[in-house]
Amino acid sequence: MSFLDLLEQILQPPTQGGAASGGRGSSGLPSLDPVPETGNGGIGDVMKSVVQIVALKKSMMGGMSSAWTGSGTIVHPQGIILTNCHVAHPRAMGTPGASADRMGIAITESSDRAPALTYFAETVAYDPNLDLAVMRIVCDVKGRRVPKLDLPAVALGDSDNLELGDRLSIFGYPGIGGETVTFTSGNVSGFSKERGVRSNRGWIKTDATIAGGNSGGTAVNSDGFLVGIPTQAAAGTGVTPVDARPVLDTNRDGRVDKRDTPMAIGGFINGLRPLNLAIPLLQKAGMQISADRGQKRHNRGEEVSKHKPSPIPGFDFDLIREKPEFSNLLFSTRVTEDGRPVNPTDRLPQGVSEVYASFDYDSMRNRTPWSAVWMNEGNIVIEQKDVWDDGEEGRKTIKIANSEGIPNGAYNLVLGIGGEVALEGDMQVGPSIDESDSEVSGRLVDGRTGQPIANGLVIVLKPGASLRRFLKDRREQYVQSSAETGRDGRFTLPEQLPKGQAYSLVAAAQGFRPITVEHALRVSHQAPEHADVGDLEMDRA
């Protein structure tokens, strides 16, 4: 239920009785285009070859967090992945400061579940001019080599065989599409040349929806053969989205602004890199490319070259570590049954009730004392001391939980071995506090008894928004932030309020007279980062 629905329920309770339904019945539904079948059984087979690529950066104490994400396609069952260069190796594209200590591969296991981080990979070939790259899986999430992979791989097609009007299916993990794999479809709209590309088809133009995060993903033809790589939001000279703007909090910082991925709102043409331009890179990675691709599927037993991948920087598989250690700390709100993190991040959403921390361990001995200390704003929340009983090496997952929601704030996890700090990592629950903004909280109470009011609603309007107009129209466009009260009557606005502004306020609760005050909340330039407005007293209706 949205806060506007809640407001309607509080101020105007629904009448008893049923409501008439409108719209067309089942016989009046518009006809839909058939879902295109792939060359090996359907969309599900292609879907499972799509991966999410997660760039992970290591902190000074060894903890790891997600730096950026993209999409990729498994093109060989032994772990060869085709993607964009700006996803796999952004520094080669000239992106300053963009580097990762590890490149994680999250596998698509089901259409209704987020991908689980399962492998680590390295970049083995790339072309920044084409914005294409090839990666190769080198180990699983526990750091073990994986020489005998047999992953679902999509068959390669021939992009030169595409013609105008041909149907295309697009798969990937766009930032605006939620956390599960996303499928869209469209038609070939045309082709574009590009200076420096020795082909008349530098781009495939399509009217299929492709959003940020889908870069490096999968574009297959109606027979299920890979023919293109989603690469950018516009293709060709003078072709740009009609209307693209940030509409969702894709970077999870608690606000929607220019730092979030834009979403195309109107009619637009998107761009795919033709698969044929990636053939030299795939061959460089060791794949043998059939001349009649697109006619039959590759033999799943086909050998990849014996190229031995170079080790990931800072991670030597052959080095025997005698000293016990923890490494590669990742935070997430969910894990699979076998402990693999789902959507690892160090910025957790407000209201989350569980946070998991998973980390590698090596050269551990059973009965060794170890500890895990969770701290919030410098105060110890949980301190666990135990003796180790999980064996010599592997990956372990622990968690912190609160059924009423883990309070917002900055958290620090310190892991120890034998009384010494072994690994440390930081995470943020809820929106971080900007020095130029102020986090506002308070409490709704009964003006007569002083008792807290639960399930109330506090709404703060944007500076300059008309309180009278909002009460009349009740449109979301007037609202800066809103929050419901808990059992203790307390509320915290999820978005910080920019300082130096005055805000109108509406407070409502079932059985009480609403509070409506024009410019009631003044946030000065000297306001603290955490501002408590105290008790807001309400009179019974």
RACORQUI-V626590 format. One record per pair of residues at least 4 apart in sequence whose ideal C-beta (glycine too) atoms are under 6 Angstrom apart, sorted by the first residue. I is the first residue (numbers start at 1). J is the second residue. D is the distance in Angstrom with one decimal. If there is no record, write none. Layout:
# RACORQUI-V626590
i->(I | I)
j->(J | J)
d->(D | D)
This chain:
# RACORQUI-V626590
i->(1 | 1 | 3 | 4 | 6 | 7 | 8 | 10 | 10 | 24 | 36 | 36 | 36 | 37 | 38 | 38 | 38 | 38 | 39 | 39 | 39 | 40 | 41 | 43 | 46 | 46 | 46 | 47 | 47 | 48 | 48 | 49 | 49 | 49 | 49 | 49 | 50 | 50 | 50 | 50 | 51 | 51 | 52 | 52 | 52 | 52 | 53 | 53 | 53 | 54 | 54 | 54 | 54 | 55 | 55 | 55 | 55 | 56 | 56 | 56 | 56 | 57 | 57 | 57 | 58 | 58 | 59 | 61 | 62 | 62 | 63 | 63 | 64 | 64 | 64 | 65 | 66 | 66 | 67 | 70 | 70 | 70 | 71 | 71 | 71 | 71 | 71 | 72 | 72 | 72 | 73 | 73 | 73 | 74 | 74 | 74 | 75 | 75 | 75 | 76 | 76 | 76 | 76 | 77 | 77 | 77 | 77 | 78 | 78 | 79 | 79 | 79 | 80 | 80 | 81 | 82 | 82 | 83 | 83 | 83 | 83 | 84 | 84 | 84 | 84 | 85 | 85 | 85 | 85 | 85 | 85 | 85 | 85 | 86 | 86 | 86 | 87 | 87 | 88 | 88 | 88 | 89 | 89 | 89 | 90 | 90 | 91 | 91 | 92 | 92 | 93 | 102 | 103 | 104 | 104 | 105 | 105 | 106 | 106 | 106 | 107 | 107 | 108 | 108 | 114 | 114 | 114 | 114 | 116 | 116 | 116 | 117 | 117 | 117 | 117 | 118 | 118 | 119 | 119 | 120 | 121 | 121 | 121 | 122 | 122 | 122 | 123 | 123 | 124 | 124 | 124 | 125 | 125 | 125 | 125 | 126 | 127 | 130 | 131 | 132 | 132 | 134 | 134 | 134 | 136 | 138 | 139 | 139 | 139 | 140 | 140 | 141 | 142 | 142 | 143 | 154 | 155 | 155 | 156 | 156 | 157 | 157 | 157 | 157 | 157 | 158 | 158 | 159 | 159 | 159 | 159 | 160 | 162 | 162 | 162 | 164 | 165 | 166 | 167 | 168 | 168 | 168 | 168 | 169 | 169 | 170 | 170 | 170 | 170 | 171 | 171 | 171 | 172 | 172 | 173 | 174 | 174 | 174 | 174 | 175 | 175 | 175 | 175 | 176 | 176 | 176 | 177 | 179 | 184 | 184 | 185 | 186 | 186 | 186 | 187 | 188 | 189 | 189 | 189 | 189 | 190 | 191 | 192 | 192 | 192 | 192 | 193 | 193 | 194 | 197 | 201 | 203 | 203 | 204 | 204 | 204 | 205 | 205 | 206 | 210 | 210 | 210 | 211 | 212 | 214 | 217 | 219 | 219 | 220 | 220 | 221 | 221 | 225 | 226 | 227 | 228 | 228 | 228 | 229 | 230 | 231 | 231 | 232 | 233 | 234 | 234 | 235 | 235 | 239 | 241 | 241 | 242 | 242 | 242 | 243 | 243 | 244 | 244 | 245 | 246 | 246 | 246 | 247 | 249 | 250 | 250 | 251 | 251 | 252 | 254 | 255 | 256 | 264 | 273 | 278 | 279 | 282 | 283 | 286 | 286 | 286 | 298 | 311 | 321 | 321 | 322 | 324 | 324 | 324 | 325 | 326 | 326 | 326 | 326 | 326 | 327 | 328 | 329 | 329 | 329 | 330 | 330 | 330 | 331 | 331 | 331 | 332 | 332 | 332 | 332 | 332 | 333 | 334 | 335 | 335 | 335 | 335 | 336 | 339 | 341 | 346 | 347 | 348 | 348 | 348 | 350 | 350 | 350 | 351 | 352 | 353 | 353 | 354 | 354 | 355 | 356 | 356 | 357 | 357 | 358 | 358 | 360 | 361 | 362 | 364 | 364 | 366 | 366 | 367 | 368 | 369 | 369 | 370 | 370 | 371 | 371 | 372 | 372 | 372 | 373 | 373 | 374 | 374 | 374 | 374 | 375 | 375 | 376 | 376 | 376 | 377 | 390 | 402 | 406 | 408 | 408 | 410 | 411 | 412 | 413 | 414 | 414 | 415 | 415 | 416 | 416 | 417 | 428 | 433 | 433 | 434 | 437 | 437 | 438 | 438 | 438 | 438 | 438 | 438 | 439 | 439 | 440 | 440 | 440 | 441 | 441 | 442 | 442 | 442 | 443 | 443 | 443 | 444 | 444 | 444 | 444 | 444 | 445 | 445 | 445 | 445 | 445 | 446 | 447 | 447 | 447 | 452 | 452 | 453 | 453 | 454 | 454 | 456 | 456 | 457 | 457 | 458 | 458 | 458 | 459 | 459 | 459 | 460 | 460 | 460 | 460 | 461 | 461 | 461 | 461 | 461 | 462 | 463 | 465 | 467 | 467 | 469 | 470 | 481 | 481 | 483 | 483 | 485 | 485 | 486 | 497 | 499 | 499 | 499 | 500 | 501 | 502 | 502 | 503 | 504 | 504 | 505 | 505 | 505 | 506 | 507 | 507 | 508 | 511 | 512 | 512 | 512 | 513 | 513 | 523 | 527)
j->(5 | 6 | 482 | 474 | 457 | 457 | 12 | 508 | 510 | 28 | 167 | 169 | 222 | 42 | 42 | 45 | 46 | 224 | 155 | 223 | 224 | 45 | 45 | 47 | 154 | 220 | 224 | 108 | 181 | 108 | 152 | 73 | 74 | 152 | 153 | 154 | 108 | 171 | 181 | 218 | 72 | 105 | 69 | 106 | 115 | 173 | 70 | 72 | 87 | 66 | 69 | 104 | 106 | 67 | 68 | 100 | 103 | 64 | 100 | 102 | 104 | 67 | 100 | 101 | 64 | 101 | 63 | 424 | 327 | 423 | 329 | 425 | 328 | 329 | 330 | 346 | 344 | 345 | 100 | 87 | 215 | 216 | 172 | 173 | 214 | 216 | 217 | 81 | 83 | 216 | 82 | 154 | 218 | 81 | 151 | 153 | 80 | 82 | 153 | 80 | 153 | 287 | 304 | 150 | 151 | 153 | 300 | 149 | 304 | 136 | 137 | 149 | 136 | 285 | 135 | 134 | 278 | 87 | 88 | 133 | 216 | 131 | 215 | 216 | 231 | 89 | 92 | 93 | 126 | 128 | 131 | 132 | 133 | 90 | 93 | 131 | 215 | 216 | 123 | 133 | 135 | 123 | 126 | 133 | 95 | 98 | 98 | 99 | 126 | 128 | 128 | 120 | 121 | 117 | 120 | 119 | 121 | 115 | 116 | 117 | 115 | 118 | 115 | 181 | 179 | 180 | 342 | 343 | 336 | 340 | 342 | 141 | 340 | 341 | 344 | 141 | 340 | 137 | 140 | 139 | 135 | 136 | 137 | 138 | 309 | 312 | 133 | 135 | 134 | 136 | 285 | 134 | 281 | 284 | 285 | 133 | 132 | 277 | 231 | 278 | 281 | 281 | 282 | 285 | 309 | 309 | 143 | 144 | 145 | 144 | 146 | 340 | 394 | 395 | 360 | 226 | 225 | 297 | 226 | 293 | 221 | 225 | 226 | 227 | 294 | 293 | 294 | 227 | 274 | 275 | 276 | 276 | 166 | 188 | 227 | 188 | 187 | 188 | 222 | 186 | 206 | 208 | 219 | 185 | 220 | 184 | 208 | 210 | 219 | 183 | 217 | 218 | 214 | 217 | 213 | 182 | 211 | 213 | 214 | 212 | 213 | 250 | 261 | 211 | 248 | 263 | 182 | 343 | 208 | 209 | 208 | 206 | 207 | 208 | 207 | 206 | 205 | 206 | 207 | 269 | 205 | 201 | 202 | 203 | 235 | 236 | 200 | 202 | 202 | 202 | 274 | 235 | 271 | 228 | 272 | 274 | 235 | 269 | 270 | 214 | 230 | 270 | 263 | 261 | 230 | 230 | 228 | 272 | 224 | 226 | 225 | 227 | 294 | 275 | 275 | 272 | 274 | 275 | 273 | 272 | 271 | 273 | 271 | 241 | 239 | 240 | 239 | 271 | 269 | 264 | 268 | 266 | 267 | 268 | 265 | 266 | 262 | 264 | 262 | 256 | 260 | 262 | 263 | 256 | 260 | 261 | 259 | 260 | 347 | 431 | 495 | 260 | 268 | 277 | 282 | 289 | 287 | 289 | 304 | 305 | 307 | 302 | 316 | 362 | 363 | 363 | 363 | 364 | 417 | 362 | 359 | 361 | 415 | 422 | 423 | 360 | 360 | 359 | 423 | 425 | 341 | 344 | 358 | 346 | 357 | 427 | 341 | 342 | 343 | 344 | 356 | 352 | 342 | 339 | 341 | 356 | 397 | 340 | 397 | 358 | 427 | 428 | 352 | 355 | 429 | 408 | 430 | 494 | 405 | 406 | 403 | 405 | 399 | 401 | 400 | 397 | 399 | 398 | 413 | 395 | 397 | 395 | 396 | 393 | 388 | 392 | 388 | 389 | 387 | 388 | 387 | 418 | 388 | 417 | 385 | 416 | 384 | 398 | 415 | 383 | 414 | 381 | 382 | 400 | 413 | 380 | 412 | 381 | 409 | 411 | 409 | 396 | 406 | 429 | 429 | 430 | 428 | 427 | 426 | 425 | 421 | 424 | 422 | 423 | 421 | 422 | 422 | 432 | 439 | 529 | 496 | 496 | 498 | 496 | 497 | 499 | 523 | 527 | 531 | 496 | 530 | 493 | 497 | 531 | 492 | 532 | 533 | 534 | 536 | 489 | 490 | 535 | 453 | 456 | 485 | 489 | 536 | 450 | 452 | 489 | 535 | 537 | 451 | 537 | 538 | 539 | 488 | 489 | 489 | 509 | 485 | 487 | 485 | 509 | 484 | 508 | 483 | 491 | 507 | 479 | 482 | 506 | 480 | 481 | 503 | 505 | 465 | 470 | 478 | 480 | 504 | 480 | 501 | 478 | 504 | 518 | 473 | 478 | 493 | 495 | 491 | 493 | 489 | 491 | 490 | 523 | 523 | 525 | 527 | 525 | 523 | 519 | 522 | 521 | 518 | 519 | 517 | 520 | 521 | 516 | 515 | 536 | 514 | 541 | 538 | 540 | 541 | 539 | 541 | 527 | 531)
d->(4.6 | 5.6 | 4.4 | 5.8 | 5.5 | 6.0 | 5.6 | 4.6 | 5.5 | 3.2 | 5.5 | 5.5 | 4.4 | 5.6 | 5.8 | 5.6 | 4.9 | 2.3 | 5.9 | 5.0 | 3.9 | 4.8 | 5.0 | 5.8 | 5.5 | 5.5 | 5.8 | 5.9 | 5.8 | 5.4 | 4.2 | 5.8 | 4.4 | 5.0 | 5.5 | 4.2 | 5.1 | 4.5 | 5.7 | 5.1 | 4.8 | 5.2 | 6.0 | 4.1 | 4.7 | 4.4 | 4.7 | 5.0 | 5.5 | 5.5 | 5.3 | 3.9 | 5.9 | 4.4 | 4.9 | 3.8 | 6.0 | 4.5 | 5.9 | 4.5 | 5.5 | 4.6 | 5.8 | 5.7 | 5.3 | 4.2 | 4.6 | 3.5 | 5.4 | 4.8 | 3.9 | 2.5 | 5.3 | 5.9 | 5.5 | 3.7 | 5.5 | 5.0 | 5.7 | 3.2 | 5.0 | 4.7 | 3.8 | 4.9 | 5.6 | 4.7 | 3.5 | 4.4 | 3.8 | 5.0 | 5.0 | 5.8 | 4.4 | 5.7 | 5.2 | 4.7 | 5.4 | 5.0 | 5.7 | 3.8 | 5.3 | 5.8 | 5.9 | 5.0 | 5.0 | 4.8 | 5.4 | 5.0 | 5.0 | 5.8 | 3.2 | 4.6 | 5.8 | 5.8 | 4.4 | 5.8 | 5.9 | 4.9 | 5.3 | 5.6 | 3.3 | 5.1 | 4.7 | 4.0 | 5.8 | 5.5 | 5.7 | 5.6 | 4.7 | 5.1 | 4.8 | 5.8 | 4.4 | 5.0 | 4.7 | 5.8 | 5.6 | 4.5 | 4.6 | 3.9 | 5.4 | 5.0 | 5.1 | 5.7 | 4.0 | 3.8 | 5.6 | 5.9 | 5.7 | 4.5 | 5.0 | 5.4 | 5.1 | 4.8 | 6.0 | 4.2 | 5.2 | 3.6 | 5.9 | 4.9 | 5.8 | 4.6 | 5.3 | 5.1 | 4.1 | 5.8 | 4.7 | 5.4 | 4.7 | 4.2 | 5.3 | 5.8 | 5.6 | 5.2 | 6.0 | 5.6 | 5.8 | 4.5 | 5.5 | 5.2 | 4.3 | 6.0 | 4.8 | 5.5 | 5.4 | 5.9 | 5.6 | 5.4 | 5.6 | 4.9 | 4.8 | 4.4 | 4.3 | 4.2 | 4.9 | 3.8 | 5.2 | 5.5 | 5.6 | 5.0 | 5.9 | 4.9 | 6.0 | 4.3 | 5.6 | 4.9 | 5.5 | 5.9 | 5.6 | 5.2 | 5.4 | 5.6 | 5.4 | 4.7 | 5.9 | 4.8 | 5.3 | 4.4 | 5.4 | 4.5 | 5.8 | 2.9 | 5.6 | 4.4 | 3.9 | 5.7 | 4.2 | 4.6 | 3.7 | 4.6 | 4.7 | 5.9 | 5.2 | 5.4 | 6.0 | 5.6 | 5.5 | 4.5 | 4.6 | 5.7 | 5.5 | 5.6 | 5.5 | 4.9 | 5.2 | 4.8 | 4.9 | 6.0 | 5.3 | 5.6 | 5.7 | 4.2 | 3.6 | 2.8 | 5.6 | 5.6 | 3.7 | 4.1 | 4.4 | 5.2 | 3.7 | 3.8 | 4.4 | 4.9 | 5.1 | 4.9 | 3.8 | 5.5 | 5.2 | 4.4 | 5.8 | 4.9 | 4.4 | 2.8 | 5.9 | 5.9 | 4.3 | 5.5 | 5.2 | 5.7 | 4.3 | 4.8 | 5.7 | 4.1 | 5.7 | 3.8 | 5.9 | 5.1 | 3.1 | 4.1 | 4.9 | 4.1 | 4.8 | 5.0 | 4.1 | 5.6 | 5.1 | 5.1 | 5.6 | 5.0 | 4.7 | 4.1 | 6.0 | 3.5 | 4.8 | 4.7 | 3.7 | 5.1 | 5.3 | 5.6 | 5.4 | 5.0 | 4.9 | 5.6 | 5.2 | 3.3 | 6.0 | 6.0 | 4.5 | 5.8 | 5.6 | 4.7 | 5.0 | 5.8 | 5.1 | 4.8 | 6.0 | 2.6 | 5.1 | 4.3 | 4.0 | 3.4 | 5.3 | 5.7 | 4.1 | 4.2 | 4.1 | 4.6 | 5.4 | 5.3 | 3.8 | 5.5 | 4.9 | 5.3 | 4.6 | 4.2 | 5.8 | 5.6 | 4.7 | 2.3 | 6.0 | 5.6 | 4.7 | 5.8 | 5.9 | 5.5 | 4.5 | 5.9 | 4.5 | 3.0 | 4.9 | 5.5 | 5.6 | 5.3 | 4.7 | 5.9 | 4.7 | 4.7 | 5.4 | 5.6 | 5.0 | 5.4 | 5.1 | 4.5 | 3.9 | 4.8 | 4.6 | 4.5 | 5.6 | 4.1 | 5.0 | 4.2 | 5.3 | 5.5 | 5.6 | 4.6 | 3.9 | 5.6 | 6.0 | 4.8 | 5.2 | 5.3 | 4.3 | 5.4 | 5.5 | 4.9 | 5.6 | 4.5 | 4.4 | 5.2 | 4.6 | 5.1 | 5.1 | 5.8 | 4.7 | 5.9 | 3.9 | 5.5 | 4.6 | 5.8 | 5.9 | 5.7 | 5.6 | 4.6 | 5.2 | 5.5 | 4.6 | 5.4 | 5.5 | 5.9 | 4.2 | 5.3 | 5.9 | 4.8 | 5.4 | 5.7 | 5.7 | 5.3 | 5.1 | 4.4 | 5.8 | 5.5 | 5.2 | 5.3 | 4.7 | 4.1 | 4.6 | 5.7 | 5.5 | 4.9 | 4.6 | 4.6 | 4.4 | 5.2 | 5.6 | 5.5 | 4.6 | 5.0 | 5.2 | 5.3 | 5.6 | 5.8 | 4.8 | 5.3 | 5.4 | 3.1 | 5.5 | 5.1 | 5.3 | 5.3 | 5.9 | 5.0 | 5.2 | 4.4 | 5.5 | 5.7 | 4.3 | 5.2 | 5.6 | 4.8 | 5.7 | 3.3 | 5.4 | 5.9 | 5.4 | 5.7 | 5.2 | 4.5 | 4.8 | 5.1 | 5.2 | 4.8 | 5.6 | 5.1 | 4.1 | 5.3 | 4.0 | 6.0 | 5.9 | 4.6 | 4.9 | 5.0 | 4.2 | 4.4 | 5.2 | 5.0 | 5.3 | 5.5 | 5.7 | 5.8 | 4.7 | 5.7 | 4.7 | 3.6 | 5.8 | 5.1 | 5.2 | 2.7 | 5.1 | 4.8 | 5.9 | 4.8 | 4.2 | 3.6 | 5.7 | 5.0 | 5.4 | 5.0 | 5.1 | 6.0 | 4.5 | 4.3 | 4.9 | 5.1 | 4.8 | 5.7 | 4.1 | 5.8 | 5.3 | 6.0 | 4.3 | 4.5 | 4.3 | 4.2 | 4.3 | 4.9 | 5.8 | 4.4 | 4.3 | 4.1 | 4.1 | 5.2 | 5.1 | 4.8 | 5.6 | 5.1 | 5.2 | 5.0 | 5.4 | 4.8 | 5.8 | 4.2 | 4.7 | 4.3 | 5.1 | 5.9 | 5.3 | 4.4 | 5.2 | 5.3 | 4.0 | 5.5 | 4.5 | 5.8 | 4.2 | 5.8 | 5.9 | 5.0 | 5.2 | 4.9 | 5.2)
